């Protein structure tokens, strides 16, 4: 099989140079750098020493969850002065790995599916075509990066490969993987059942899901918001939180999971919810003054507002409709969730069924740029989840079987 002879250098074509961020910088510096990266959601963190090693990655989600920790609630602004290294402990160990450009595709799959690596850091040599739209040399690029990120980074250029990059590569060879693409998720055993899915009740405090959000972020999945009878109402997605700024932390600390869905929905939070957050912070007293100060006027909530168009903000899913949806959702208690509400949630979350084919699910996930797809029953009951890492493991086993023949 042609795939067995591939190495990961083939996947690096067109990949942009990594923009290094120094591990000795503060979390406030990281927020500033994330804002300057436009639509990028991660910073590559480097140790800044002579070893020139990428030691991890951080996004706005890491910062938000850090600010929501019990010991930071009373003074989140001071927490922003903490070093970035505090965000790299435990959950980030081993998810970034330096590899040689000649690493085989099978070896890369072992790192991803067996060892849990999410980003493969690959050196870019002078013969590799990378995406450098500015046309600068690497040395000039490094000077520019140092002025922006406070770190010139390694002497050699690097890119990194994600699980999405590897899956897109397999998709380009989909015809060579027959009959896998046409088989159903259930027949392939790809569905992680409810016992392995992170969930929170619609009426439960959003803060009760904080550990689940941290874990979902580390696993590149999401937290399902479910009704009492197990139907999928929505999701608290780390990829959505990554488009927010630090002012989302007070909302997580005060709102219910259901209200948080409306708060982080596109178009910005409804004004009534912003006022509710402020009122709840004042009610909880002086220990929440720092969160009030962090929230500010509540008008600027998204760090990616520059990526949104005027058409989107004035679309039927803009703030006015969100307020109406929020009001109607709050009136529904217990298990009396309307079919329309659940259907709408299923349209917004990326969902499939157990009988869906593998290739159909790959198309869904790659088109929406998410690393997972929810699996639901016909009545919208949550059945499980399918992840990129599990799909890649199926391809790995297929290649190993082909190699042994």
C-alpha positions as CSV (number, residue, x, y, z in Angstrom):
1,X,0.0,0.0,0.0
2,X,1.3,3.5,-0.9
3,X,0.5,4.9,2.5
4,X,3.0,2.6,4.1
5,X,5.9,4.4,2.3
6,X,4.7,7.9,3.4
7,X,6.5,9.9,5.9
8,X,5.2,13.0,7.7
9,X,7.3,15.5,5.6
10,X,4.6,15.0,2.9
11,X,2.0,16.4,5.4
12,X,4.1,19.5,6.1
13,X,3.7,21.0,2.6
14,X,2.0,24.4,2.9
15,X,2.1,24.4,6.7
16,X,2.8,27.8,8.3
17,X,5.8,28.4,10.5
18,X,5.2,28.2,14.2
19,X,5.1,31.5,16.1
20,X,7.1,30.8,19.3
21,X,5.9,32.1,22.7
22,X,8.2,32.0,25.7
23,X,7.3,29.9,28.7
24,X,8.7,32.6,31.0
25,X,6.0,35.1,29.8
26,X,2.9,36.0,31.8
27,X,-0.6,34.8,31.2
28,X,-1.5,38.4,30.4
29,X,1.2,38.4,27.7
30,X,-0.4,35.2,26.3
31,X,-3.8,36.8,26.1
32,X,-2.3,39.7,24.2
33,X,-0.5,37.3,21.8
34,X,-3.6,35.3,21.2
35,X,-5.5,38.5,20.3
36,X,-2.7,39.3,17.8
37,X,-2.9,35.9,16.1
38,X,-6.2,36.8,14.6
39,X,-8.1,33.5,14.1
40,X,-5.4,31.1,15.5
41,X,-6.6,29.5,18.8
42,X,-3.3,28.1,20.1
43,X,0.2,29.5,20.9
44,X,3.2,27.1,20.7
45,X,5.2,27.6,24.0
46,X,8.9,27.2,23.9
47,X,11.4,26.9,26.7
48,X,13.6,29.8,25.4
49,X,16.8,27.9,26.3
50,X,19.6,26.6,24.2
51,X,17.7,23.4,23.6
52,X,15.0,25.3,21.6
53,X,12.2,23.0,22.5
54,X,8.5,23.4,22.2
55,X,7.2,22.4,25.6
56,X,3.4,22.7,25.0
57,X,0.5,24.7,23.7
58,X,-2.0,27.1,25.3
59,X,-5.2,28.7,24.2
60,X,-7.8,31.1,25.7
61,X,-9.6,28.0,27.1
62,X,-6.6,27.3,29.4
63,X,-6.7,30.8,30.6
64,X,-10.4,30.9,31.2
65,X,-10.4,27.6,33.2
66,X,-7.4,28.9,35.2
67,X,-9.3,32.1,36.1
68,X,-12.3,30.0,37.2
69,X,-10.3,28.0,39.7
70,X,-11.5,28.6,43.3
71,X,-8.2,30.2,44.4
72,X,-8.4,32.7,41.5
73,X,-12.0,33.8,41.7
74,X,-11.4,36.6,44.2
75,X,-8.5,38.2,42.3
76,X,-8.5,37.1,38.6
77,X,-6.5,40.2,37.5
78,X,-3.6,39.2,39.7
79,X,-3.9,35.6,38.4
80,X,-3.2,37.0,34.9
81,X,0.3,38.0,36.1
82,X,1.2,34.3,36.8
83,X,3.7,32.7,34.5
84,X,2.5,30.7,31.5
85,X,4.2,27.6,32.9
86,X,1.3,27.1,35.4
87,X,-1.0,26.4,32.4
88,X,1.2,23.6,31.1
89,X,1.2,21.3,34.1
90,X,-0.4,17.9,34.2
91,X,-3.0,18.0,31.4
92,X,-0.5,19.2,28.8
93,X,2.2,16.7,29.5
94,X,3.2,14.8,26.4
95,X,0.6,16.2,24.0
96,X,3.3,18.0,22.0
97,X,6.2,16.0,20.6
98,X,9.2,16.8,18.5
99,X,9.7,14.4,15.6
100,X,12.0,14.0,12.6
101,X,10.6,14.8,9.1
102,X,11.4,11.2,8.1
103,X,9.1,9.8,10.7
104,X,6.8,7.3,9.0
105,X,3.1,7.7,8.9
106,X,2.7,4.5,11.0
107,X,5.1,5.9,13.6
108,X,3.1,9.2,13.7
109,X,-0.1,7.2,14.2
110,X,1.4,5.3,17.1
111,X,2.3,8.6,18.8
112,X,-1.2,10.0,18.3
113,X,-3.4,6.9,19.0
114,X,-1.2,5.1,21.6
115,X,0.7,7.8,23.4
116,X,-1.9,10.6,23.1
117,X,0.2,13.1,21.2
118,X,-1.9,15.9,19.6
119,X,0.8,18.0,17.9
120,X,3.8,16.7,16.1
121,X,6.5,19.5,15.9
122,X,8.5,19.0,12.7
123,X,11.6,21.0,11.6
124,X,11.3,22.7,8.3
125,X,14.5,22.5,6.1
126,X,15.4,24.7,3.2
127,X,13.8,22.2,0.8
128,X,10.4,22.2,2.4
129,X,7.7,24.4,0.9
130,X,6.0,26.1,3.8
131,X,3.4,28.8,4.0
132,X,5.2,32.1,4.5
133,X,3.0,34.6,2.8
134,X,5.2,37.5,3.9
135,X,8.1,36.2,1.8
136,X,10.5,36.9,4.6
137,X,13.5,34.7,5.4
138,X,13.4,32.7,8.6
139,X,15.9,35.1,10.2
140,X,13.8,38.1,9.4
141,X,10.7,36.2,10.5
142,X,12.3,35.5,13.9
143,X,13.0,39.2,14.5
144,X,9.4,40.0,13.7
145,X,8.2,37.3,16.0
146,X,10.4,38.5,18.9
147,X,8.8,41.9,18.7
148,X,5.3,40.4,18.9
149,X,5.7,37.4,21.2
150,X,8.8,38.3,23.2
151,X,10.6,35.2,22.0
152,X,12.5,34.7,18.8
153,X,12.2,31.0,19.2
154,X,14.4,28.3,17.7
155,X,17.2,29.0,15.2
156,X,15.4,26.6,12.8
157,X,11.9,26.9,11.5
158,X,9.3,24.5,12.7
159,X,5.7,23.6,11.9
160,X,3.3,21.3,13.7
161,X,0.9,18.7,12.5
162,X,-2.4,18.1,14.2
163,X,-4.8,15.2,14.3
164,X,-6.9,17.1,11.7
165,X,-3.9,17.3,9.4
166,X,-3.4,13.6,9.5
167,X,-7.0,12.8,9.0
168,X,-7.2,15.1,6.0
169,X,-4.2,13.3,4.6
170,X,-6.1,10.0,4.9
171,X,-9.2,11.5,3.4
172,X,-7.1,12.3,0.3
173,X,-6.3,8.5,0.1
174,X,-9.8,7.4,1.0
175,X,-10.2,5.1,-2.1
176,X,-7.1,3.1,-0.9
177,X,-8.8,2.3,2.4
178,X,-11.7,0.3,1.1
179,X,-13.9,-1.1,2.6
180,X,-13.5,1.0,5.8
181,X,-15.0,4.3,4.5
182,X,-18.4,2.7,3.7
183,X,-18.7,0.8,7.0
184,X,-20.9,2.2,9.8
185,X,-19.6,3.6,13.1
186,X,-21.3,0.9,15.0
187,X,-19.9,-2.0,12.9
188,X,-16.4,-0.5,13.4
189,X,-16.8,-0.1,17.1
190,X,-16.0,3.6,17.0
191,X,-18.7,4.9,19.3
192,X,-17.6,5.8,22.8
193,X,-20.7,5.1,24.9
194,X,-22.3,7.5,27.4
195,X,-20.0,6.2,30.2
196,X,-17.1,7.7,28.3
197,X,-18.9,11.0,27.4
198,X,-18.5,14.2,29.4
199,X,-21.9,15.7,30.3
200,X,-23.6,18.3,32.4
201,X,-27.3,18.8,33.2
202,X,-29.0,21.8,31.5
203,X,-30.0,23.3,34.9
204,X,-26.8,22.4,36.7
205,X,-24.3,25.2,37.5
206,X,-21.8,25.8,34.7
207,X,-19.1,25.8,37.3
208,X,-19.8,22.2,38.2
209,X,-18.7,21.3,34.6
210,X,-15.3,23.1,35.0
211,X,-13.3,19.9,35.5
212,X,-15.2,18.4,32.5
213,X,-14.3,21.4,30.4
214,X,-10.7,21.1,31.3
215,X,-10.7,17.4,30.5
216,X,-12.6,17.9,27.2
217,X,-10.1,20.6,26.2
218,X,-7.2,18.2,27.0
219,X,-8.9,15.4,25.0
220,X,-10.0,17.7,22.1
221,X,-13.7,16.8,22.7
222,X,-16.6,18.7,24.3
223,X,-19.1,18.7,27.2
224,X,-22.6,17.7,26.2
225,X,-25.4,19.6,27.9
226,X,-28.3,17.2,28.4
227,X,-31.9,17.1,29.6
228,X,-32.9,15.0,32.5
229,X,-34.0,12.2,30.1
230,X,-30.6,12.2,28.3
231,X,-31.4,14.2,25.2
232,X,-28.7,16.4,23.7
233,X,-29.6,20.1,24.3
234,X,-26.3,21.6,23.3
235,X,-22.6,21.6,24.1
236,X,-20.0,23.6,26.0
237,X,-17.3,23.3,23.4
238,X,-13.7,24.3,24.1
239,X,-13.4,25.3,20.5
240,X,-16.2,27.8,21.1
241,X,-14.7,29.0,24.4
242,X,-11.4,29.6,22.5
243,X,-13.1,32.3,20.5
244,X,-14.1,34.2,23.7
245,X,-11.9,36.3,25.9
246,X,-11.2,36.2,29.6
247,X,-14.5,38.0,30.4
248,X,-16.3,34.7,29.9
249,X,-14.9,33.4,33.3
250,X,-17.5,35.4,35.4
251,X,-20.3,33.8,33.3
252,X,-19.0,30.3,34.0
253,X,-18.7,31.1,37.7
254,X,-22.3,32.2,38.0
255,X,-24.6,30.9,35.3
256,X,-26.3,27.5,34.8
257,X,-25.0,25.3,32.0
258,X,-28.2,26.2,30.0
259,X,-27.7,29.9,30.4
260,X,-24.1,29.6,29.5
261,X,-25.1,28.1,26.1
262,X,-27.0,31.3,25.3
263,X,-24.1,33.4,26.7
264,X,-21.5,31.9,24.4
265,X,-23.7,31.5,21.3
266,X,-22.5,33.5,18.3
267,X,-23.6,37.1,18.0
268,X,-22.5,37.9,21.6
269,X,-24.3,37.3,24.9
270,X,-27.8,38.7,25.4
271,X,-27.7,41.9,27.5
272,X,-30.1,40.4,30.0
273,X,-27.6,37.6,30.7
274,X,-24.7,40.0,31.1
275,X,-26.8,42.0,33.7
276,X,-27.7,38.7,35.4
277,X,-24.1,37.8,35.7
278,X,-23.3,41.2,37.3
279,X,-26.2,40.9,39.7
280,X,-25.2,37.4,40.8
281,X,-21.6,38.6,41.3
282,X,-22.7,41.5,43.5
283,X,-25.0,39.2,45.4
284,X,-22.1,36.9,46.3
285,X,-20.3,39.8,47.9
286,X,-16.7,41.1,48.1
287,X,-15.0,37.9,47.1
288,X,-16.4,38.4,43.6
289,X,-15.3,42.0,43.2
290,X,-12.4,40.9,41.1
291,X,-14.7,39.0,38.7
292,X,-16.8,42.1,38.4
293,X,-13.8,44.1,37.5
294,X,-12.7,41.5,35.0
295,X,-16.2,41.6,33.4
296,X,-16.0,45.4,32.9
297,X,-18.8,46.8,30.8
298,X,-19.5,43.3,29.3
299,X,-19.6,44.7,25.7
300,X,-16.4,43.1,24.4
301,X,-16.7,39.4,24.8
302,X,-15.1,37.8,21.8
303,X,-11.4,37.8,21.0
304,X,-12.3,36.8,17.4
305,X,-14.7,39.6,16.7
306,X,-12.5,40.7,13.9
307,X,-13.2,37.4,12.2
308,X,-17.0,37.9,12.2
309,X,-18.8,39.7,9.4
310,X,-21.5,42.3,9.8
311,X,-23.8,39.9,8.0
312,X,-23.3,37.3,10.7
313,X,-24.0,39.8,13.5
314,X,-27.2,40.9,11.8
315,X,-28.4,37.4,10.8
316,X,-31.4,35.6,12.3
317,X,-29.0,34.1,14.8
318,X,-27.9,37.5,16.1
319,X,-28.4,38.9,19.6
320,X,-32.2,39.7,19.3
321,X,-33.1,36.1,18.4
322,X,-30.8,34.8,21.0
323,X,-32.6,36.8,23.7
324,X,-35.9,35.3,22.6
325,X,-34.5,31.8,22.6
326,X,-32.9,32.4,26.0
327,X,-36.2,33.5,27.5
328,X,-38.1,30.5,26.1
329,X,-35.5,28.1,27.2
330,X,-35.7,29.3,30.8
331,X,-39.4,28.7,30.9
332,X,-38.9,25.0,30.1
333,X,-38.3,23.1,33.3
334,X,-37.8,19.4,34.2
335,X,-37.9,17.2,31.2
336,X,-40.4,19.2,29.1
337,X,-38.0,20.1,26.3
338,X,-39.8,20.7,23.0
339,X,-38.9,18.7,19.9
340,X,-38.0,21.9,18.2
341,X,-35.5,22.9,20.9
342,X,-33.8,19.6,20.8
343,X,-33.8,19.6,16.9
344,X,-32.3,23.0,16.9
345,X,-29.5,21.9,19.3
346,X,-28.8,18.9,17.1
347,X,-28.5,21.3,14.1
348,X,-26.0,23.5,15.9
349,X,-23.9,20.6,17.4
350,X,-22.3,18.2,14.9
351,X,-24.2,14.9,15.2
352,X,-24.6,11.6,13.5
353,X,-26.1,8.2,14.0
354,X,-24.7,4.8,14.8
355,X,-25.5,3.6,11.3
356,X,-23.7,6.6,9.7
357,X,-20.7,5.6,7.5
358,X,-17.2,6.4,8.5
359,X,-16.6,8.6,5.4
360,X,-19.8,10.6,6.1
361,X,-18.6,11.4,9.6
362,X,-15.2,12.3,8.4
363,X,-16.7,14.8,5.9
364,X,-18.8,16.3,8.7
365,X,-16.0,16.7,11.2
366,X,-13.5,18.0,8.6
367,X,-16.0,20.5,7.2
368,X,-16.8,22.0,10.6
369,X,-13.2,21.6,11.8
370,X,-14.0,19.8,15.0
371,X,-12.2,16.7,16.4
372,X,-15.3,14.8,17.4
373,X,-18.9,14.1,16.3
374,X,-21.8,13.4,18.7
375,X,-23.8,10.2,18.2
376,X,-27.5,10.4,18.8
377,X,-30.6,8.2,18.6
378,X,-33.6,9.0,16.5
379,X,-35.2,10.8,19.4
380,X,-32.1,12.9,20.0
381,X,-31.0,10.9,23.0
382,X,-27.2,11.1,23.4
383,X,-25.7,7.7,22.5
384,X,-22.0,8.6,22.5
385,X,-19.2,10.3,20.7
386,X,-16.7,9.6,17.9
387,X,-13.3,11.2,18.0
388,X,-10.5,11.8,15.5
389,X,-8.0,9.7,17.6
390,X,-10.4,6.7,17.5
391,X,-10.8,7.1,13.7
392,X,-7.1,7.3,13.2
393,X,-6.6,4.2,15.3
394,X,-8.9,2.3,12.9
395,X,-6.7,3.4,10.0
396,X,-3.6,2.5,12.0
397,X,-4.9,-1.1,12.5
398,X,-5.8,-1.3,8.9
399,X,-2.3,-0.3,7.8
400,X,-0.7,-2.7,10.3
401,X,-2.9,-5.5,8.9
402,X,-1.8,-4.6,5.4
403,X,1.8,-4.5,6.4
404,X,1.7,-8.0,7.9
405,X,0.3,-9.5,4.7
